[in-house]
Amino acid sequence: MNDDPLNIVLGNPQLRPSFTNQFSVSYSSFKIFDEQYFSIHTNFSNIHRPIVSNSFTDAVGRNIFRCDNPSDKSPNAYSVYSSFSKKLKKLNLHIGITLSSNGNVYYNITNDELNRTISSSYNGSISLNCNIQRKYSIRVIVGPNSTHTESSLQRQQNNNG
């Protein structure tokens, strides 16, 4: 029973199941004597027949919610992560570099308009780590992060983030 007449949730008997394909590749290498580490990981996924939220606000202010399968739309996501570290033996210091990026495209429907949202993020860092066993451990990590989001609805307004 729905006790909130301003927010109505409807079922959808035509809703079809969705499924996701995912592709991943990883590589890691560790050289024990040099204390050197390298890794890279990538991932891509794609959703077929996605199930998306569909919301509609009618003339009297009621919000009507249901789920739908938008035709010919396939949300997707990707991620890439790489890391390298090496011990500088003379200084008893580990130095590391990390780079990563991820993003996605997803959809929803608002007032009968399909909205496509694109989001991406880029990160990088440099780390220094000094560890003297049973005495101390110091780790410093610095780096920038950038995230960008763009929506296809209300283009006349700058809705990028």
N, C-alpha and C positions, 0 to 999 in steps of 0.2 A: 504494500500500500504506500503510495506517495503522499506524504503529509505536507509537502511544500508546493502549493499551487503555482508559485512563480518559477519553479525549476522542475521541469518535467523530463523524465528520462524515458525514451521509447526504445523498444526492441526493433530489430531489423531481420525479418525472416529470409531476406535475399542475401544476407551477409555470407560471404564465402571465406573459407580458411586462407590464411596467408602462409607463405613459407620463405625461408631465408637461405640464400647461398652464401657461404663464407669461404674465403681463400686466404691462407696465411703462409708466410715464409719467414723462417728465422735462421740465423747463423750466429754462433758464438765461438770464441777462441780464447784460450788462456794459456799463456806461456809461464810455466811455474818458476823457472830460474830468473827470468826478467821481471816477474810479477806484473805482467802486461795483460790487459783484458780488452777484448773488442767484441761488440755484439751489434746486430741489427735485426730488427723485427718489423715486419709489415703485415698489414691485415686489410682486407677489403670485404665488405658484405653488401648484399643487394636483397631487397625484399620484393617478392612477387605478390601481387594482389594484396597490398597492404591494408590493414584495418586502421582507419583514421577517425578522429573525432569530427563530428559534424554538429555544429551548434547554430541555432537560429533564434533571434529575438523578435517576437511578433509585435504588432502595433500597440498592444496593451502592456508590453514590458515583460511578458513571460519568456523564459529561456527554455528552449526545447533542445534536448541533447539526444544523439544517437550515434551509432558507429556505421561507417560505410566503407566500401571498396571503391576508391576512385579508379576509373578506367585509364589504362595506359600510363600509370604513374608508378615509378619504382624508387622508393627511398633507398639511399645508399650511405655507406660510411666507410672511411678509411683511417688508418693510423700508420705512422712510420716512427720508429724509435731507434736511435743509434747511440752507442756509448763507447768511449775509449778511456782507459786509465793505465797509468804506468807509474812504477815506483822509481823515484830519483834517489838511488841508493846513497850517494854522497851526502844528501841532505836529509835522509830518512823521511822522505815526503812522497806521498802519492798525489799525482795530479790527474784530473779527469775532465773530460769534455762530454757533454750530452746534448744532442739535438733531437727534437721531436716535432711532429705535426700530426694533427688529426682534424677531421671534418666530417660533416654529414649534410645530407639533403633530406628533408622530411616534409610532409604535407598535412594539412588539416583543411576543413571546410567551415567557413564562417558566413552566415547569411547567404547561403547558396553560391558563394565564391570560393574557388579553390585557392589556397594560399600555399606557396612554396617558400620554405625557409632554408637558407644556406648558412651554415656556420663553419668556421675554420679557426684553428688555433695553432700558433707557432711558438716554440719554446727553445731556449738554449741556456746552457749553464756551464760554468767552469767551477771545479771543486778542488780544494786543497785539503789533504788529510794527513795529519801527523799523529802517530800512535807509538807511545813508549809503553810496552807491556807492563802492567801493574803499577804504572805511575800516572799517565794521563793519555787522553785522546782528544784531539782538537780537529774539528771539521768546519770548513767555511765553504759555502756554496753561494755563488752570485750569478745572475743572468736575467735576461729580459723574457717577457711573455707578451704575446699579442693575440687578441681574439677579435674576430670580425663576424657579425651576424647581419643578414640581409633578408627582408621579407618582401614577398611580391604584392601584398595588399597595401593599399594607401600609398602608392608611389609618389603622389603629389606632396606628401610629407616625408621628411627624411627619417625613416624608421630604422636606419642602419645603427648598429651598436658596435 
